[in-house]
Amino acid sequence: TWIKSMNDPTWVRKNGGKPNKEPGEPYQDPKAFDDWLAKNVGSFEEVDLLVLFGLTADRCVLSTAQQLCHRGYDVKVLAEATDVANGVQAEKERFLKSTPFIYWAEPITFREIEQLI
């Protein structure tokens, strides 16, 4: 169903984010995501490392990591700043180290980021 697609950052809705307007049906707009990346993040050639965090690693974070990886970014996910949908810590740890997740991103900790800086 299209609801699952909304985890992917290339899917948008007309009037999305406008509290006084009714949101339209979702549609895919990869160019809008590319434009947003160019304006707010930079190209993959300009960015050494892109660290993601979000509500659910097994939903929106995974979908975003896939899109970023397809565009050439080196993607890491901040392990302490995301969870899995069911909230079970053991499942989160397992998911962050398993396929398909590791094809798209690698988990990283705050401490590891500090060492990179």
Backbone as CSV, one residue per row, in Angstrom:
resi,resn,N_x,N_y,N_z,CA_x,CA_y,CA_z,C_x,C_y,C_z
1,THR,0.835,-1.188,0.000,0.000,0.000,0.000,0.876,1.247,0.000
2,TRP,0.301,2.363,-0.364,1.075,3.595,-0.445,1.525,4.095,0.914
3,ILE,0.845,3.713,1.976,1.232,4.178,3.308,2.657,3.734,3.627
4,LYS,3.015,2.516,3.265,4.375,2.037,3.500,5.381,2.869,2.720
5,SER,5.015,3.332,1.549,5.916,4.127,0.737,6.236,5.464,1.383
6,MET,5.386,5.946,2.244,5.604,7.248,2.861,6.817,7.249,3.786
7,ASN,7.377,6.092,4.114,8.628,6.053,4.861,9.783,6.560,4.008
8,ASP,9.643,6.476,2.714,10.677,6.840,1.760,10.662,8.354,1.555
9,PRO,11.822,9.033,1.658,11.835,10.491,1.560,11.528,11.032,0.168
10,THR,11.433,10.169,-0.827,11.088,10.659,-2.158,9.579,10.764,-2.349
11,TRP,8.810,10.316,-1.356,7.350,10.416,-1.428,6.898,11.650,-0.668
12,VAL,6.032,12.433,-1.271,5.523,13.672,-0.683,4.014,13.744,-0.886
13,ARG,3.409,14.748,-0.293,1.985,15.023,-0.472,1.813,16.506,-0.751
14,LYS,0.901,16.835,-1.619,0.533,18.237,-1.789,-0.027,18.715,-0.453
15,ASN,0.368,19.896,-0.054,-0.029,20.518,1.215,0.573,19.825,2.436
16,GLY,1.538,18.927,2.235,2.184,18.276,3.369,2.831,19.296,4.281
17,GLY,2.612,19.177,5.577,3.192,20.101,6.548,2.437,21.399,6.710
18,LYS,1.322,21.539,6.031,0.514,22.767,6.154,-0.689,22.450,7.030
19,PRO,-0.676,22.907,8.301,-1.716,22.498,9.244,-3.128,22.936,8.883
20,ASN,-3.281,23.984,8.099,-4.615,24.479,7.764,-5.136,23.959,6.433
21,LYS,-4.401,23.016,5.838,-4.809,22.475,4.540,-4.915,20.962,4.625
22,GLU,-5.811,20.419,3.851,-5.979,18.969,3.765,-4.857,18.395,2.902
23,PRO,-4.088,17.414,3.432,-3.016,16.837,2.613,-3.583,16.019,1.456
24,GLY,-2.906,16.106,0.318,-3.331,15.358,-0.856,-2.811,13.927,-0.840
25,GLU,-3.107,13.218,-1.896,-2.611,11.851,-2.044,-1.095,11.880,-2.208
26,PRO,-0.406,10.883,-1.669,1.049,10.857,-1.812,1.465,10.564,-3.252
27,TYR,2.613,11.121,-3.630,3.190,10.839,-4.939,4.710,10.891,-4.800
28,GLN,5.386,10.204,-5.675,6.835,10.157,-5.614,7.430,11.333,-6.379
29,ASP,8.405,11.989,-5.752,9.064,13.136,-6.352,10.563,13.086,-6.016
30,PRO,11.316,12.176,-6.663,12.745,12.056,-6.364,13.514,13.351,-6.600
31,LYS,13.113,14.146,-7.576,13.818,15.402,-7.849,13.710,16.359,-6.660
32,ALA,12.566,16.395,-6.013,12.412,17.264,-4.843,13.375,16.835,-3.737
33,PHE,13.554,15.531,-3.555,14.511,15.046,-2.559,15.936,15.415,-2.972
34,ASP,16.255,15.236,-4.245,17.579,15.616,-4.744,17.836,17.108,-4.529
35,ASP,16.846,17.939,-4.821,16.982,19.383,-4.635,17.189,19.722,-3.161
36,TRP,16.427,19.056,-2.287,16.558,19.292,-0.848,17.962,18.902,-0.386
37,LEU,18.452,17.746,-0.842,19.808,17.311,-0.480,20.849,18.335,-0.938
38,ALA,20.752,18.775,-2.177,21.717,19.738,-2.711,21.732,21.017,-1.881
39,LYS,20.560,21.492,-1.495,20.455,22.749,-0.754,20.875,22.605,0.711
40,ASN,20.521,21.501,1.347,20.690,21.370,2.797,21.858,20.493,3.239
41,VAL,22.311,19.588,2.384,23.350,18.633,2.767,24.600,18.786,1.907
42,GLY,24.402,18.931,0.626,25.508,18.961,-0.325,25.554,17.648,-1.089
43,SER,26.344,17.617,-2.127,26.444,16.403,-2.939,27.290,15.360,-2.213
44,PHE,27.205,14.121,-2.666,27.984,13.063,-2.025,29.490,13.306,-2.169
45,GLU,29.899,14.053,-3.201,31.322,14.383,-3.352,31.789,15.375,-2.286
46,GLU,30.863,16.187,-1.794,31.196,17.218,-0.804,31.094,16.726,0.639
47,VAL,30.413,15.601,0.839,30.110,15.122,2.184,30.890,13.832,2.444
48,ASP,31.763,13.875,3.456,32.541,12.678,3.787,31.691,11.605,4.455
49,LEU,30.794,12.044,5.299,29.998,11.115,6.098,28.648,11.749,6.374
50,LEU,27.600,10.968,6.218,26.262,11.451,6.518,25.686,10.554,7.612
51,VAL,25.365,11.149,8.751,24.853,10.399,9.895,23.354,10.649,10.022
52,LEU,22.593,9.571,9.998,21.134,9.641,10.140,20.717,9.267,11.551
53,PHE,19.573,9.788,11.965,18.893,9.301,13.152,17.413,9.514,12.909
54,GLY,16.601,8.804,13.624,15.167,8.946,13.434,14.397,8.012,14.329
55,LEU,13.112,8.061,14.188,12.231,7.305,15.072,12.420,5.798,14.933
56,THR,12.368,5.282,13.706,12.431,3.826,13.547,13.455,3.422,12.488
57,ALA,14.472,2.696,12.927,15.526,2.219,12.033,14.965,1.266,10.988
58,ASP,13.961,0.506,11.356,13.412,-0.503,10.444,12.282,0.030,9.565
59,ARG,12.099,1.317,9.546,11.095,1.928,8.682,11.727,3.129,7.954
60,CYS,11.506,4.327,8.479,11.919,5.548,7.780,13.432,5.690,7.669
61,VAL,14.175,5.309,8.705,15.631,5.450,8.639,16.195,4.521,7.562
62,LEU,15.713,3.293,7.495,16.158,2.357,6.461,15.832,2.893,5.070
63,SER,14.622,3.373,4.864,14.227,3.898,3.554,15.071,5.103,3.155
64,THR,15.345,5.980,4.102,16.166,7.148,3.815,17.604,6.726,3.521
65,ALA,18.123,5.786,4.293,19.482,5.280,4.047,19.586,4.675,2.649
66,GLN,18.573,3.945,2.220,18.582,3.371,0.870,18.677,4.467,-0.181
67,GLN,17.860,5.494,-0.065,17.861,6.575,-1.045,19.204,7.308,-1.053
68,LEU,19.772,7.538,0.120,21.064,8.225,0.200,22.183,7.364,-0.379
69,CYS,22.156,6.091,-0.086,23.166,5.173,-0.611,23.086,5.114,-2.133
70,HIS,21.883,5.055,-2.671,21.701,5.061,-4.130,22.308,6.324,-4.756
71,ARG,22.350,7.402,-3.990,22.880,8.671,-4.500,24.369,8.835,-4.215
72,GLY,25.016,7.822,-3.624,26.458,7.831,-3.447,26.978,8.267,-2.089
73,TYR,26.103,8.565,-1.140,26.547,9.004,0.177,27.053,7.824,1.005
74,ASP,28.032,8.097,1.883,28.480,7.151,2.901,27.567,7.364,4.105
75,VAL,26.691,6.410,4.374,25.633,6.593,5.367,25.917,5.785,6.630
76,LYS,25.814,6.466,7.757,25.881,5.837,9.077,24.584,6.189,9.797
77,VAL,24.206,5.343,10.755,23.014,5.600,11.557,23.428,5.662,13.022
78,LEU,23.079,6.751,13.663,23.420,6.947,15.066,22.582,5.996,15.925
79,ALA,23.236,4.964,16.424,22.538,3.865,17.101,21.749,4.328,18.320
80,GLU,22.314,5.257,19.099,21.625,5.712,20.313,20.438,6.614,20.015
81,ALA,20.304,7.074,18.777,19.271,8.057,18.457,18.199,7.509,17.530
82,THR,18.058,6.191,17.516,16.984,5.576,16.736,16.535,4.313,17.450
83,ASP,15.407,3.804,17.047,14.852,2.601,17.663,14.235,1.756,16.563
84,VAL,13.666,0.629,16.906,12.871,-0.161,15.972,11.404,0.010,16.350
85,ALA,10.525,-0.348,15.446,9.095,-0.083,15.645,8.544,-0.720,16.916
86,ASN,9.021,-1.917,17.273,8.465,-2.564,18.467,9.164,-2.137,19.752
87,GLY,10.250,-1.360,19.669,10.920,-0.833,20.843,11.753,-1.832,21.626
88,VAL,11.955,-3.025,21.116,12.720,-4.050,21.827,14.215,-3.844,21.541
89,GLN,14.983,-3.534,22.596,16.401,-3.206,22.454,17.186,-4.321,21.759
90,ALA,16.963,-5.550,22.119,17.695,-6.666,21.499,17.402,-6.748,20.006
91,GLU,16.167,-6.488,19.636,15.819,-6.507,18.218,16.465,-5.339,17.473
92,LYS,16.549,-4.185,18.099,17.229,-3.040,17.494,18.692,-3.376,17.234
93,GLU,19.374,-3.907,18.231,20.781,-4.258,18.079,20.976,-5.283,16.965
94,ARG,20.099,-6.252,16.900,20.166,-7.276,15.851,19.901,-6.661,14.478
95,PHE,18.902,-5.807,14.382,18.545,-5.190,13.102,19.680,-4.327,12.557
96,LEU,20.299,-3.512,13.411,21.348,-2.604,12.971,22.593,-3.337,12.450
97,LYS,22.718,-4.615,12.775,23.885,-5.389,12.333,23.524,-6.454,11.301
98,SER,22.304,-6.426,10.794,21.836,-7.496,9.910,21.563,-6.988,8.499
99,THR,21.356,-7.942,7.631,20.879,-7.589,6.300,19.368,-7.427,6.402
100,PRO,18.757,-6.575,5.667,19.312,-5.770,4.595,19.933,-4.454,5.064
101,PHE,19.805,-4.133,6.353,20.239,-2.820,6.833,21.690,-2.519,6.486
102,ILE,22.590,-3.455,6.714,24.014,-3.177,6.506,24.383,-2.969,5.046
103,TYR,23.484,-3.304,4.128,23.741,-2.988,2.719,23.635,-1.495,2.460
104,TRP,22.888,-0.788,3.307,22.580,0.617,3.068,23.261,1.561,4.048
105,ALA,23.520,1.100,5.248,24.095,1.980,6.271,24.818,1.134,7.314
106,GLU,25.651,1.820,8.066,26.396,1.170,9.138,26.064,1.885,10.441
107,PRO,25.802,1.138,11.515,25.548,1.823,12.785,26.826,2.490,13.303
108,ILE,26.639,3.606,13.979,27.752,4.328,14.587,27.260,4.862,15.930
109,THR,28.170,4.986,16.884,27.810,5.479,18.215,28.288,6.913,18.380
110,PHE,27.768,7.597,19.415,28.240,8.945,19.729,29.746,8.933,19.941
111,ARG,30.243,7.954,20.665,31.670,7.865,20.961,32.494,7.736,19.681
112,GLU,32.024,6.927,18.742,32.738,6.774,17.462,32.736,8.079,16.672
113,ILE,31.646,8.820,16.728,31.605,10.121,16.052,32.596,11.079,16.690
114,GLU,32.643,11.095,18.016,33.605,11.959,18.706,35.037,11.660,18.257
115,GLN,35.352,10.415,18.058,36.699,10.023,17.636,36.990,10.468,16.209
116,LEU,35.960,10.584,15.379,36.140,11.021,13.993,36.341,12.532,13.873
117,ILE,35.824,13.250,14.855,35.867,14.720,14.788,37.233,15.245,15.137
